[in-house]
Amino acid sequence: MKTDPASVVQRLIPHRTPAQEQATAYAPSNIALSKYWGKRDEALKLPLTGSLSVSLGALGTHMKIQAAEEDHFALYGKPQTPDSPAYKRLFAFIDLFRDPMTCLHIESHNTIPMGAGLASSASAFAAAVLALNELYGWALDLQSLSILARLGSGSACRSIAHGFMEWLPGEQEDGLDSFAIPLTLDWPEFRIGILTLSETEKAIGSGEGMLRTLQTSTLYKSWPDQVARDLPRIREAVQNRDLVQLGETAEQNALSMHATMISAWPPLLYWQPKSIQVLHKIHALRSQGLSVYATMDAGPNVKLLFNRDQQQDLTAHFPALTIIDPFAGAGDVLNHE
Ligand code: PMV
């Protein structure tokens, strides 16, 4: 019989405990440098390849969970109705863990600017798992927490800790060998720049987009080879703090992922004219000697990768750039509050 999310939870948390009064947690968002695109198991969100990301430090999700008389979910202080997609997705996940008689009051605050085109689902599901771990006193290790976060959203398994995280794809059918591990090193000069080019919701979410690419793009067949080449190069670049190797590989990896998306049917063309303008501008700045590289996810916004010494020049060229220092205030591996 195929393993389902409930039996993974049962395996990792065999003894259920009553809920404490309340728990809070924070998890950072993350951006992949070598991307995850395509699943080998839809229900367990098991990836076809590994991926490697960097967390966004202070940009993420704060979540508070309290035992209550009835279920309630507020996002940025605004109550969400039970038929809203955010409510349904969160409680479907929470239901994997709670005794059906317990009601919970959940408050979630993202420090990610609304409409910045940054996925908040990764940090939200990671924060939910960290808060539940406190609420029920499971005392789970990083590996188990990462597996559980993955059941909410694949990339959430990389948001369970700060810094560079590598998601090992695993081979097992139950996915107990598919989790993210921290690359325990920092890179204080490393910066991420976010350029918000469009605030509209993406038309096709990553889950549906991946499936469509897998089913309809012939180019997708080359994607595992691309990752097999890029991921070790990115890991090595991080270890050597080599921005050129990291930037060149990450940019090519992101554009290769987009090539598979564009060749899907119906096509997944996430780029807007402004995205292409920014890519051209980055290429022009590179030819003038600036060390700056681009990465993009399932949306039109472009993220810049560079070192601190380029910050002033880049702000002059991109006045709207939001600059993130992934290692500022990211001391603890498990940033419980
Ligand atoms: O975890 P999901 O379903 O949000 O997928 C994330 C997909 C990308 O952001 C495009 C790539 C990645 O590795 O984060």
Residues whose N, C-alpha, C, O or C-beta is under 5 A from the ligand:
A	BS01	PMV	A32 S34 K35 Y36 S51 S153 G154 S155 A156 S206 G207 D297 A298
